[in-house]
Amino acid sequence: MAKISAVNRNDKRKRMSARDKDKRSALKGVVMDRSLPVEERFEASLKLAELPRNGSRVRVRLRCKLTGRSRANYRKFELCRVALRDLASSGQIPGMVKSSW
């Protein structure tokens, strides 16, 4: 089980990235546009740097929905390998069976 503070911090980052998404994409569009003057692009990059770092989508970590574990997660299920195995063994995930050969 992950620390509650780590899970809460990640949730905060998700909220902040959703909030700042439009502003960040607009500023990045200005910065990447080569047809604009250098001064305008530089001002946009300074404004982008003033935004909170946790508002960036890159800082959000994929965590297990049940345990909060940050490693070995399956994106499709949003579960870590340990929780996925437990749920699959107990028959809680439809269509998933233990493989044998």
C-alpha positions in Angstrom: 0.0 0.0 0.0 1.4 3.4 -1.0 1.6 6.3 1.3 -1.6 8.3 1.3 0.4 11.5 0.8 1.9 10.2 -2.5 -1.5 9.2 -3.8 -3.0 12.6 -2.8 0.0 14.5 -4.4 -0.6 12.6 -7.6 -4.3 13.4 -7.6 -3.4 17.1 -7.0 -1.1 16.9 -10.1 -3.9 15.4 -12.1 -6.3 18.3 -11.2 -3.6 20.9 -11.8 -2.7 19.5 -15.2 -6.4 19.4 -16.3 -6.8 23.0 -15.1 -3.7 24.3 -16.9 -4.0 22.2 -20.1 -5.4 25.0 -22.3 -3.1 27.7 -21.1 0.0 25.4 -21.5 -0.9 24.3 -25.0 -1.5 27.9 -26.1 1.8 29.0 -24.8 3.6 26.0 -26.3 2.0 26.7 -29.6 3.4 30.3 -29.5 6.9 29.1 -28.5 7.1 26.4 -31.2 5.8 28.7 -34.0 8.9 29.7 -36.0 7.1 32.3 -38.0 6.6 34.6 -35.0 9.2 37.1 -33.8 11.9 35.9 -31.4 10.8 38.4 -28.7 7.2 37.2 -28.7 8.3 33.5 -28.5 10.7 34.4 -25.6 8.0 36.1 -23.7 5.7 33.1 -24.1 8.5 30.8 -22.8 8.9 33.0 -19.8 5.1 32.9 -19.1 5.3 29.1 -19.5 8.1 28.9 -17.0 6.0 31.0 -14.5 3.3 28.4 -14.5 3.4 25.8 -11.7 5.5 22.7 -12.6 2.9 20.4 -11.2 0.5 21.7 -13.8 2.4 19.7 -16.4 0.9 16.4 -17.7 4.4 14.8 -17.6 4.5 15.0 -13.8 1.4 12.8 -13.3 2.4 9.2 -12.3 0.3 6.2 -13.3 -0.8 4.6 -10.0 -2.9 1.5 -9.1 -6.5 2.4 -8.3 -6.6 -0.1 -5.5 -3.2 0.1 -3.8 -1.6 3.2 -5.1 1.4 1.3 -6.2 3.5 3.3 -8.7 5.3 0.5 -10.5 4.2 -2.4 -12.8 0.8 -1.0 -13.7 -1.3 -2.1 -16.6 -2.9 1.0 -18.3 -5.9 -1.0 -19.6 -7.0 -2.0 -16.1 -5.3 0.8 -14.1 -4.1 -1.8 -11.7 -0.7 -3.0 -10.6 0.4 -6.6 -11.3 -0.2 -7.7 -7.8 -3.8 -6.4 -7.6 -4.5 -7.6 -11.1 -3.4 -11.1 -10.2 -5.5 -11.2 -7.0 -8.6 -10.0 -8.8 -8.1 -12.4 -11.8 -7.5 -15.4 -9.5 -10.8 -14.7 -7.6 -12.7 -14.2 -10.9 -13.4 -10.5 -10.5 -12.2 -9.5 -13.9 -14.5 -10.8 -16.7 -12.9 -12.8 -19.4 -9.5 -13.2 -17.7 -8.5 -16.7 -16.8 -5.2 -18.2 -15.6 -3.2 -19.5 -18.4 -1.9 -23.0 -18.5 -0.2 -25.0 -21.2 
